[in-house]
Amino acid sequence: MDPAVDGPGGPAPLLSSDVTLISMADERLSEETGAAEDRFLRACRLQPVDRTPVWFMRQAGRYLPEYRAMRKGRDILEMCRSPETATEVTLLPFRYMPLDAAILFSDIMVPVAAMGADVRIESGIGPVVEHPIRSPADVRRLRPLDPEADVPYVFEAIRLLRKELTVPLVGFSGAPFTLASYLVEGGPSRSQEMTKAFMHGDPARWELLMEVLGAAVLAYLLAQVAAGAQAVQVFDSWAGTLDPDDYVRFVLPTMRQIFGGLAPLGVPRIHFGVGTGELLALMREAGADVIGVDWRVPLHEAWERIGFDVAIQGNLDPAACLGPWETVEAKALAVLRRAAGRPGHIFNLGHGVLPGTPVATLQQLVHLVHERTERASADGAEPESAEEAGPA
């Protein structure tokens, strides 16, 4: 049974498109002492919240006019290497909407570049590696990452942001498999042909690469937390190209080491992948506190696969936000109904905000989620039923 389909009623009346009214309403909702500051962290820990927290992957991105102006003619990796720029970009979306978490402006290739990979980010393509890994010697070209020496600007940006933010800051890294795929393929690849040939053709060399990248990711995330990040997310954007057997053999051991190494810090650990519906149970085994899911699996089914003793993040299709508000509203309410008011749901998109997304749509979306999930109290409140979370 799908509670989003079988729940009562039809779509609620459209919210006002008057951005000022929405901003005023959300400002009122955020004025309760301490509520907004820990809403996200409480949800990550399966604790009751006053309303469902919401943030967006790529919430500081090309859909914002200020970001487009800052990005024009500039290299994104160079922007990431400026603590002041990274801080300013991270804060941009908060000019428009009361999000419940901030995510550090950076790029998953920042540490890889610092390890010696010749990486550039090409507009409309993504990461491009000039000299892909083709031999054991290529693997050995990657230096061990010394976070404080190699990427000090990342941690300075985190320290600056902690002085400015009133909501939790999420640090992040790419997952070893996704980083390896760029290093082996030389750029984005939907089939991962060369990466899979590498894994199966030379398992020992693959294990060495994963060991090097796994150690770098763990060190990088540990240093982000030491600098002040209050949660961390690991992005495995290409893991969905793997079948479960290959994931278990070639990826899962390294992911366990990473999340196990982060466990003593006590900060929420989020594990996100794209196209990973058939891998969700295995991702849960890796040890994260929160599993991020894309839009391809209904949220309640994804939660059943990982278990309700783990928090879940997602999972509105980002492309829906390009359509009319009626579509966005209906799909967002379906996500909320599938969550059924259980503790541990963090509302997000199923991937990053698309460049053509109207700012007003995300403003309305934040307001909708906050308004429709408001509880009486964050302490000991009963979760909403599926009916209460759904449209009137």
C-alpha positions in Angstrom: 0.0 0.0 0.0 1.3 3.4 -0.9 0.1 6.0 1.6 0.8 8.8 -0.8 -1.7 7.3 -3.3 -4.2 5.8 -0.8 -4.3 8.7 1.6 -7.4 10.9 1.9 -8.3 14.0 0.0 -6.8 15.8 -3.0 -4.3 18.6 -3.3 -4.6 21.4 -0.9 -5.3 24.9 -2.2 -2.2 26.5 -3.6 -0.1 28.6 -1.3 0.2 32.3 -2.0 2.9 33.1 -4.5 3.6 36.2 -2.5 7.1 35.6 -1.4 6.9 38.2 1.3 4.0 36.5 3.0 5.8 33.2 2.8 9.0 34.6 4.3 7.1 36.3 7.1 5.3 33.1 7.9 8.5 31.1 8.0 10.3 33.7 10.1 7.5 33.3 12.7 8.0 29.5 12.6 11.7 29.9 13.1 11.5 32.3 16.1 10.9 29.5 18.7 13.9 29.3 20.9 16.3 26.5 19.9 13.9 24.8 17.6 15.5 25.6 14.2 19.0 25.3 15.6 18.7 21.6 16.4 15.7 20.4 14.2 18.0 18.8 11.6 20.3 17.2 14.1 17.4 15.8 16.1 15.9 14.3 13.0 19.2 12.7 12.1 19.1 11.0 15.5 15.5 9.8 15.2 14.4 12.2 17.9 11.1 14.1 17.9 11.1 17.5 16.1 8.7 20.4 16.0 8.5 20.1 12.2 10.3 18.2 9.5 13.6 19.7 8.7 14.4 20.6 5.1 17.5 21.5 3.2 18.6 20.9 -0.4 21.6 19.4 -2.0 23.2 22.2 -4.2 21.1 24.7 -2.3 23.9 27.2 -3.0 24.1 26.8 -6.8 23.4 28.0 -10.3 19.6 28.7 -9.7 20.6 31.7 -7.5 21.3 34.9 -9.5 24.1 35.9 -7.0 25.9 32.6 -7.5 25.7 32.9 -11.3 27.2 36.4 -11.0 30.0 35.2 -8.8 30.7 32.1 -10.9 31.0 33.9 -14.2 34.5 33.6 -15.6 35.8 31.9 -12.4 37.1 28.4 -11.9 35.0 26.5 -9.4 38.0 24.8 -7.7 39.6 28.2 -7.2 36.4 29.5 -5.7 36.5 26.5 -3.3 40.0 27.5 -2.3 38.9 30.9 -1.1 37.5 30.6 2.5 35.7 33.9 2.1 34.1 32.9 -1.2 33.1 29.5 0.1 31.5 31.2 3.1 29.6 33.7 1.1 28.3 31.1 -1.4 27.3 28.8 1.5 25.2 31.5 3.0 23.5 32.7 -0.2 20.3 30.6 0.0 19.6 31.8 3.5 18.8 35.2 2.0 15.8 33.6 0.5 14.5 30.8 2.8 14.8 29.4 6.3 16.6 26.2 5.6 17.3 23.9 8.5 20.9 23.1 7.6 23.7 24.6 5.5 26.1 22.5 3.4 29.6 23.7 2.9 30.3 25.1 -0.6 33.0 23.0 -2.1 33.5 20.2 -4.6 34.1 16.5 -4.2 37.3 16.7 -6.3 39.0 19.3 -4.0 40.9 16.6 -1.9 41.6 14.5 -5.0 43.3 17.5 -6.6 45.3 18.1 -3.5 46.5 14.5 -3.6 48.1 15.1 -7.0 45.4 14.4 -9.6 45.3 16.8 -12.5 41.6 17.7 -12.2 39.5 20.5 -13.7 35.8 21.1 -13.6 34.3 21.8 -17.0 31.0 23.6 -17.3 28.3 21.3 -18.5 30.5 18.2 -18.1 31.8 18.0 -14.6 35.2 16.7 -13.3 37.7 15.9 -16.0 41.0 14.2 -15.1 43.8 14.9 -17.5 45.8 11.8 -16.8 43.4 8.9 -15.8 44.6 6.0 -13.8 45.8 3.2 -16.1 48.5 1.4 -14.2 49.8 0.6 -10.7 52.2 3.5 -11.1 49.2 5.8 -11.6 47.7 4.7 -8.3 51.0 5.4 -6.6 50.9 8.9 -8.0 48.2 9.8 -5.5 49.8 11.2 -2.4 48.3 10.5 1.1 46.1 13.4 2.0 47.3 15.6 4.9 44.1 17.6 5.4 45.4 20.6 7.4 48.4 21.0 5.1 46.8 20.2 1.8 43.3 21.8 2.0 43.5 24.3 4.9 41.1 26.7 3.2 38.2 24.1 3.6 38.6 24.2 7.4 39.0 28.0 7.5 35.7 28.3 5.6 34.0 26.0 8.2 35.3 28.0 11.1 34.1 31.2 9.4 30.6 29.7 8.7 30.2 28.5 12.3 30.5 32.2 13.4 27.7 33.2 11.0 25.2 30.3 11.0 22.3 29.6 13.3 21.6 26.2 11.8 23.9 23.1 11.6 26.7 23.0 9.0 27.0 19.8 7.0 30.5 18.9 5.7 30.9 16.4 2.9 33.1 14.3 0.7 32.7 12.2 -2.4 32.7 8.4 -1.7 35.8 6.4 -2.7 34.0 4.6 -5.5 32.7 7.8 -7.1 36.1 9.5 -6.8 37.8 6.4 -8.2 35.4 6.4 -11.2 36.4 9.9 -12.1 40.1 9.0 -11.8 39.8 5.9 -13.9 37.3 7.1 -16.5 38.8 10.5 -16.8 35.4 12.1 -16.4 31.7 11.3 -15.9 30.6 8.0 -17.3 27.1 6.4 -17.1 28.3 2.9 -17.8 31.5 2.9 -15.8 33.1 0.5 -18.3 36.7 1.3 -17.5 36.1 1.4 -13.8 34.4 -2.0 -13.8 37.1 -3.5 -16.0 39.7 -2.2 -13.5 37.8 -3.8 -10.6 37.4 -7.2 -12.2 40.7 -7.2 -14.1 43.0 -6.2 -11.3 41.3 -6.6 -7.9 44.5 -6.1 -6.0 45.2 -2.8 -7.7 41.5 -1.7 -7.1 41.8 -2.6 -3.4 44.9 -0.4 -3.2 43.1 2.5 -4.9 40.2 2.1 -2.5 42.5 2.0 0.4 44.2 5.2 -0.6 40.9 7.0 -1.3 39.2 5.6 1.8 42.0 6.8 4.0 41.8 10.2 2.4 38.0 10.5 2.7 38.1 9.5 6.4 40.9 12.0 7.2 39.1 14.7 5.3 35.8 14.2 7.1 37.5 13.9 10.5 39.2 17.2 9.9 36.0 18.9 8.8 34.3 17.8 12.1 37.3 19.0 14.1 36.9 22.4 12.4 33.3 22.6 13.3 31.1 20.6 10.9 28.1 19.3 12.8 27.2 16.5 10.4 28.9 14.9 7.4 27.5 13.5 4.1 29.3 11.1 1.8 28.1 11.4 -1.8 28.3 8.2 -3.9 26.9 9.5 -7.1 27.9 6.6 -9.3 27.3 3.6 -6.9 24.0 2.9 -8.6 25.9 1.6 -11.6 27.0 -1.4 -9.5 25.1 -4.7 -8.9 24.8 -5.8 -5.2 27.5 -8.5 -5.5 30.1 -6.0 -6.8 29.1 -3.4 -4.2 29.6 -5.9 -1.4 33.0 -7.0 -2.8 34.5 -3.8 -4.1 32.9 -0.9 -2.2 31.2 -1.9 1.1 34.4 -2.8 3.1 35.8 0.7 2.5 32.5 2.4 3.4 32.4 0.5 6.6 35.9 1.7 7.5 34.9 5.3 6.8 31.7 5.3 8.8 33.3 3.3 11.6 36.1 5.7 11.8 33.7 8.6 12.1 31.5 6.9 14.8 33.5 8.0 17.9 32.8 11.7 17.0 29.1 11.3 17.5 28.1 13.6 14.6 25.4 12.4 12.2 26.8 10.5 9.2 24.7 10.7 6.0 25.2 8.2 3.1 23.7 9.3 -0.2 23.7 7.6 -3.6 22.0 7.9 -6.9 20.1 5.0 -8.5 20.9 2.9 -5.4 17.4 1.5 -4.8 18.7 -2.1 -4.9 21.7 -1.2 -2.7 19.9 0.5 0.1 20.0 -2.4 2.5 23.8 -2.7 1.8 24.3 1.0 2.3 22.6 0.7 5.7 25.2 -2.0 6.5 28.0 0.5 5.9 27.0 2.1 9.2 25.6 5.6 8.5 23.0 7.2 10.7 21.0 8.6 7.8 20.5 7.2 4.3 19.8 9.6 1.5 17.6 8.3 -1.2 16.8 9.5 -4.7 13.3 9.8 -6.2 13.3 6.4 -8.0 12.0 4.5 -4.9 9.0 5.7 -3.0 10.1 7.0 0.4 8.2 4.5 2.5 9.6 1.6 0.5 13.1 2.9 0.8 12.7 3.3 4.6 11.4 -0.3 4.8 14.5 -1.5 3.0 16.9 0.3 5.3 14.9 -0.2 8.5 13.0 2.3 10.6 15.8 2.5 13.1 17.8 4.5 10.6 16.9 8.1 9.6 16.1 8.8 5.9 16.7 11.9 3.8 14.8 12.7 0.6 13.3 12.4 -1.8 11.5 14.8 -4.2 12.5 14.5 -7.8 14.5 17.7 -8.5 13.1 17.9 -12.0 9.6 18.3 -10.6 10.7 21.7 -9.3 10.9 22.9 -12.9 7.2 22.4 -13.3 4.1 24.3 -12.1 3.6 24.7 -8.4 0.6 22.4 -8.4 3.0 19.5 -9.4 5.6 20.4 -6.9 3.1 20.7 -4.1 1.4 17.4 -4.9 4.7 15.5 -5.1 6.1 17.1 -1.9 2.9 16.2 0.0 3.2 12.6 -1.3 6.7 12.4 0.2 5.5 13.7 3.5 2.6 11.3 3.5 4.9 8.4 2.8 7.1 9.5 5.8 4.0 9.3 7.9 5.3 11.6 10.5 7.9 9.1 11.8 10.9 10.6 13.7 13.9 10.6 11.4 12.7 12.1 8.1 14.7 15.0 6.6 13.1 16.5 3.6 15.4 17.0 0.6 15.5 16.5 -3.1 16.5 13.2 -4.6 19.6 14.9 -6.0 20.9 18.4 -6.4 18.8 21.5 -7.2 18.8 22.0 -11.0 20.0 25.3 -12.5 16.7 26.2 -14.0 14.7 25.9 -10.7 12.8 29.0 -9.8 13.9 30.4 -6.4 10.2 31.1 -5.6 9.5 27.4 -5.9 12.0 26.4 -3.3 10.8 29.2 -1.1 7.3 27.8 -1.3 8.5 24.3 -0.8 10.3 25.1 2.4 7.3 26.8 3.7 5.0 24.0 2.7 7.1 21.3 4.5 7.4 23.4 7.7 3.7 24.3 7.7 2.3 20.9 7.0 4.5 19.0 9.5 4.2 21.4 12.4 3.9 19.5 15.7 2.9 20.8 19.2 6.2 20.1 20.8 9.7 18.7 19.9 9.9 16.9 23.2 7.7 13.8 23.4 5.3 14.8 20.7 3.5 12.0 19.0 4.4 11.7 15.3 1.8 12.8 12.8 -0.3 10.2 11.1 -0.1 9.7 7.3 -3.4 11.5 7.1 -2.2 14.5 9.1 0.9 14.9 7.0 -1.1 14.7 3.7 -3.2 17.3 2.0 -6.4 18.5 3.6 
